[in-house]
Amino acid sequence: MIDNRLRTLWQWPAAILSFLFIAGPVHCQSRFERQERFDHDPGWEAINNRPNKDTARTVTQDFGYIASNSHGGSHGEIGGTIASAAEPAYYARKISSSSFARPLSASGALLCSGRKFHALLGFFNSATVNEWRTPNTIAIRLLGRGDRFFAFVEYGTQKWRAGGDSPGGFDTVSDPKTGKKQLKGFELSTVYRWRLQYDPDGNEGAGSITVSIGDQKSVCNLTRSHKQDGAIFDHFGLLNVMKSAVTGGEVWLSDIDINGEKQDLSHDPNWEGLNNRRTYTTSDVRPQGDFGFSATHYAGGLGAGELGGLVFRGDCRYKEKMASYGDRLSDLSLGLPLKASGKVCLRRGVSDSATLIGFYNSRDSMAINKSQESMLPRSFLGISIEGPSREGFLFYPVFRTHSSDTGSAQRSESPHILPDGSPHTWTLDYIPGLAGTKGRITVTLDGATVALDMDGTDPKTHFDRFGIVTTWIDGNGQRIYFDDLTYTCRQK
């Protein structure tokens, strides 16, 4: 027989029963929100998020001083084999600390050889060499491609904002097939005279960089707000571009002058070196990421263990180049609220990189698409950590529906996150539109708020995962970590 107390309970109004079962905060969190502190591996769904055995690549850095003049020098030379890699490598002269407020100059002879190399020649800060574009730099970027090498002028502020080659770069020519303008470039194995000058009073006081290589010249004007960011330089020399590992090439310097001081290369100048004579194996190779549960403690959570690692942008044209790591959820829609919060730490961010964290669909978001019509995966609502080089790295809301409507917050209104290893707190709240009003996604980072309005709810859009999912257009990588996550797992 049914207990009389239960019989009485069934006779109560439905609204009262609903209040009893879901109104309390403990019940609400246990039924509709999930908390993950990553004190152990949560066993989330993992797709292509770890490197395979064929990913590792051997990197050789072998550059510095040699007592030779076989590459154009009159006495000794600086140079050798230099390769792009995630791990920094440099050989440089320590200089008195300088900034955007002081003039800087350097000159000499340059010879490049090898079909693939990527290096920086210029002023930098030895304490902040951990990604491209490198903060605290004024440099010439040398890029070997095919039978020529190309040069670009660029700078980075101490707030990881960057600029380059404006208002004019090096000489261009017309492509004989397309008619489009492209860089003329420079011949390999040819000695060129070069000169770099930074004028803090140029560009109406905003600062300007002028570089000549041979008979070509490029001018790079600083953005006024970038000069106000400030920068500190303590070295001049050769520095590898810090992206994923690729084959190296040779760069040689001679007859070097730094800030009006001729460098005596008739004997070893004993410049400072970091990883410049080293052969090693790295797994930081684009586009294979290495993220998921991590036993580390970077994001500032309550204990050891967190979510994150190396996250490259994905490529939806190839199944093996997309990756995700996410918790399995009940079916969620845009018709009801969604929320998430936690802690985040960006330890490294390369230019043209992005990480997405939020709600996604295990099929839509990972679908193969040859057209690459959007960087955002289909059926995604969450946060993007990326930004144009001129702004550094931003933390802002984005979405893409099943029907491919997309949106992202105004970058000018979005909070910055620096790849300096600092922990931050964040929140994400989605409120659907009611009675013809727009839905809204609101994101905060350490209390700074940015919002994004949505025109509709798109009933075909559904989410069944929460976590990290890669973009649909490829690019570079970030090392990023999340902890103490709370997120919607079921809707009322």
N, C-alpha and C positions, 0 to 999 in steps of 0.2 A: 504493500500500500504506500501511497505517496504521503510523506510527512506533511502535517497540516501547516507547518511554517512555510514550506515550499509552495503549497497551494495558495497561501496568502500572498507570498511574494509575487507569484505569477499574475496576481490581480492588480498589482501596482501599475500606474501609467508608464508607458514606454520611456518617456523623457526622464522619469526619476531613475529607472533601471539603468539607463545610459549614463546618467551622472554618477551613480554608484560604482559602475564598473570601469569608467575611463577618465573621470574628472581629476582624480588625485594625481599629483606629480609623479609618484613612484610608479603607479600603474601606467600612466601615460608614457613614461620613458621606457618601461619594459615592453610595452605593446607596440608603440609607434616610433620609438627612437632606439638606436643601438649605440653603445659606447665601446670603443676599442682602444685599449692602452698599449697593446703590442708587448705585454710582458712575456709573451711566447708567440710562436708562429701561429697566426689565426687560420691558416689553411685556406685563404681566399683563392678564387679562380685565377690561374696564372696562364697567360698565353704569350709566348715569344718574349718573355721578360728577362730571361737569363741568356748569357752568351753561350754559343755552342763551342765545341772543341776546336773548330776551324777558325774561330774569330781572332785569336791571339796573333800579334804581328811583332816582328823584330824591328827595333828602332836603333839606328846607329847615329850618334852625335860625335863628331870628331873634328872640332874646330878650335882654334886658339892661335897662339904665336908660332911662326916657323921662321928660321933664319934663312930665308930664300928670297930671290927676286924673280922667280920664274913666272909670276902672274902679273907683272907690270910694275912691281915695286922697285925702288932704287936701292933699298937695303933689305930689311926684313918685312914680313907681311903678317896680317891678321886674317884668319879664315880657315876654310876646309869644308867638310861635309856637315850640312845642317838640315834637319828634317822637322817638318810640322809634326807635333805630337801633343797630347794632353799634358805631359809632364814638362815643366819649364827647363830651358837650357840657355845659358848665355855666357859670353866672354866679353867683359866690359871694363872700362876705366872708371874708377870711382872718382866723382867730382864733388866740388862743394855744393851743398844743397841749394837748389834753385827752384823757380816757380814761374807761373805765367806772367809775373810782374817784371821779370828780368829778360834781357835779350840773351839768345843762345845761338851758337853757330858751330858748324863742323864742315869739313871738306876733305877731299882726297881723291884717290883713284879706286875704281870699282871694276871687277871682272866677275861675271856669273857664268856657270856652266852646269849642265845637267838638265834633263827634261822636266823634272818635277822638284820644286823646292818652294818654301814659303817662309820668309824671314823678315824681321824688322831690323832696320838700321837707324839708330837714333838715341834719344834721351829717354830714360825710363826710371822707375823706382824699383829697387830690388825686393822690397817688401810686398809688392802687389802684383807679382808676375804669376798669375794663375788662370788666365783665360784670354781669349781674343773677343772683342777688342780690349786690349790691355789698358787698364786705368793708369793715370800718371805717365803719359807718353807723348812725345812729339817725335814722329818717326817717318821714314820711308819704308813702305811695305814692298818687298820684292817677291814676285810670283813667277816661277818658271813654268811654262806651258809649251810643249811641243818644241819648235826650233827657235823660240824667242823667249825673252822674259819681259814682264810688265812691271811698272812701278806706280805706286799710289802714295799720296801724302795723307797722313791721318794723325789724329791726336785723341787722347782720352783724358777726361777729368778725374779727380779723386772721388767723384760720385758715380763713376762708371757710365758717364755720358760721353758720346764720341761724335766726331765729325771728320770730313775729309774732302779734298779735291773740289773746293768751291771758292771762287766762281769758275775756275778753269783747271782741267787736268792736263796731262801730257798730250802730245799731238795725236790726232786721229786720222784714219784713212777710210775710204768707202769700200765696203765688202763688194767684190766684183760680181757676186751672185745675187745678193739681196739689195745692194745699194745703201745699206745701213752703215752708219758711222761706227767704227770700232778703233780701239787703241792701236797705234802704230807699233808700239813696243820697241825693244832694243835687241841687238844681235848678241847671241851667246858667244862666249870666249873672245870677247872684244873689250879692250880697256876703255872705260869712260871716265872723264873727270866729272865729279859731282860736288854739289854744295847745298847745304841746308842752312837756312837762316830763319830765326823766329824774332819778330819785331813786336814787342808788347804794345807799341803805340800805333801800329798799322791798323787798317780797317777801322779808322775813326776811333781808335782806342780800345777796340775789342780784341786786337791781336791778330797777326797774320803770319803764315808760314810760306816761305818761298823756297822751292827746290829746283835745281837745274841738274840734268844728267845729259852730258854731251851738249847738243844744241837744242834740246827740248827743255821746257820749263813748265812748272805747275805751281799754282797758288792756292792755298787753303786758308780761308778766313774763318776765325773762330766765331761761333755764336756768342753774343754778348753774355748771355746767362751762363754759358759754359765757362767763360773766363772767370765769372763770379764764383763758380763751383770751386775753383782753385785746383792746383796740382803741385806735387812735389817731385823733383827729379834728383837722383843721386848717382846715376851711372850713365855712361855713353858707350855704346858698342853694338854687338850683334846679339839678337834675341830671337829664338824660334817663335813662329806663330803657334799659339797653343789651341789647337783643335784636335780632332782625332788623328791617329797616326797615318802618314802617307810616306811614299818614297822621298828620300832627300836628294839634294843637289849641292853643288859647291858655290860658295860666295867668298870672294877674296877682296881685302882692303889693303891699301898702302898709301904712303905719303899723307898720313892722317894729321889733320889739325883740329883741335877741340877748343872752342872758345878762344881762338887766337893763339893757342899754345901748340907748337909743332911737337908731334910725338916721335921720340927717338926709338926707332925700331931696329937699330943696328945690333941691339942685344935684347934679351927677353925683358919686356916692360913690366912683367908680373901683374898684369891686369887680373881682376877677379873672375873666376869661372864657377859655373854651377851646371853640373851634368853635361859639360861640353866635351868630355872624353869618356863616353859611356856607350855600351851596347847592352840592351835589355829587351825584355818581352813585355808588351802591354796588351790589355784586353779592351782598352778604350779606343775602339775602332768603329767608326760610323758604318751602318746605322744600328748596330747591335747593342741594346741597352743592357743594364744589369740592375734591376730594381725589384722591389717586393718587400718582404719582411727583412729587417736588418737589426742585428743585435747592438747597434750603435746607440748613442744618446746625444744627438746633435740638436734636436728641435726643442729641447727644454721640457720634455714630458716628466711625469712623476717618477719614472724609473727607466731602466735600460730597456731597449727595444723600441723600434719605430718602423714606419713605412717610408721607403725611398731608396735612393741610390742614383745610378746614372740613367737618365731618361733622354733618349734621342727623339727628335721629331720622326713620325712614321711616314709611310708612303702607301696609300690605299691602292696603288696599281698592283701591288704584290702582297700576297697573303703573309709571307714570311717577314715582311718589313713593317707590319703593324703589331703592336703589343698592348697588353693590358694586365692589370692586377686589381681585382675588385671583389668586394663582398657580395654575396647573392642576396637579393632583396625580394620582397613581394612585389607584384606588379604595381608600379606607380605611374601617375599621369599628371598632366599639366592642369587638371581640373581642381586639384587640391594643393594646399601648401607643401613646400619642401624646405628643409633646413639642414645645415651642417655647420660644424665649428671645430676648432682644434688649434694646434701649434704648427709652425712651419719654420724651416731654416734653409736658405739658399746658400750653399757653400761654393758653388762655381757656376757661372753662366756664360756660355760662349755666344757671341753674336749670331743671330739667325737661329736661336734655339727657343723652345717653348715646352712647358709642361702643363697638362690639363688634369685637374682633379675635380670630381663631381659625380653627378648621376648620368649613367649612360646605358645603352641597350646592348646586350651581349651579341645580338645579330646585326642590327642596323649600324652600330658604331664601328663594327669590325668588318663590314661588307667590302668586297672588292669593287673598285670603281676606277675604270680606266681614264675617265675624263678629269679627275682631280678638280672638281668645280668649286671646292672650298677647302680651306685649311682645317675647319672644324669637322669632326665626324658627325654623321647624321644621328639624331635623337640624343643630344648631349645638352646638359645644363650644369654649369659649374663655374670654375675659375680658371683663367689663363694666366700663367706667369711667363711673360715675354715682353718684348717691346722693340721699337726701332732703335738702332744704335744711338741716335741723337738723344734718346730719352733714357737709355739704360734699361732697367727691368721694372716692369709694372705688374700690379696685382689687381685684376679686374674681372667682372662678370662677363660671361659669354653664353650664347645658346645657339643651337641649331635644331630645328624640328624634323620630324619624319618627312615632311613635305619640302624640306630644304630652306625654309625661312631661317635667316641667320641674324644675329645681332651681337654687338660688343659695346661696352661702355666707352665714352669719350676718353681717349688716352690722356688728354690734358687735365682731366678731373680725377684720374686714377692715382692711388698711392704708389710710391716707389718701394721696391724691395732690393736691397743691395746684396750682391753675392759675397758677403764678408763673413758668413758663418753665424750671424746674430739670430737668436730665436725671436719669433713674433707670434702673437695670437691673432686669429682670424675668425670671421663668421660669414655664413652665406644664408640668406633668407629669400625664398620665392613665395610671393603672394599672387594668386591668379586674379585676373580681372573679373569684376562682377558688374552686372547691369550695364554692359557696354563700355566699362572703363578698361584701361590697359592693365595688364599684369605687370609686376615689377620684381626684378632681382636686385637685392641689395647686398653688397659685400663690404666688410670692414677689415682693415689691417691695422692692428694696434690702435683702434678707435677711429682711424681715418676712414671715411665712408664714400662709396661711389655706387650709383644706382643705374639700372638699365631697364627701360620700359619695353614690354612686348605687346604687339597688336592683338594677338589672339592666342587661344589655347591649343589648337590643332589636336583634335581628339584621337588622331592616329599615332601621336607621339607617346611612347611608353618607355619607362626605365625599369631595369631589373638588376642593376649593379651600381655600386658606389666604390670609387677608387681612382686609380690613375689609368688613363687611356691615351694612346698616342694620337698625334694629329694626322691628317690625311695628305699633307704635303711635306716632303722631307726637309731636313736641315740638321743643325748641330745639336749638341747635348748640354744638359745641366746636371749638376749633382745637387739633389734637393731631398729634404726629409720632412715628414709629417708625423705628428704624434697626438695622443689624447683626443682622438676623433669622436665626435658625437654626430649622428646623421639619421635622417628619416629612413626607416626600414619598412614601414607600413603606413598607409593612409586611412583615415577614419571613413 
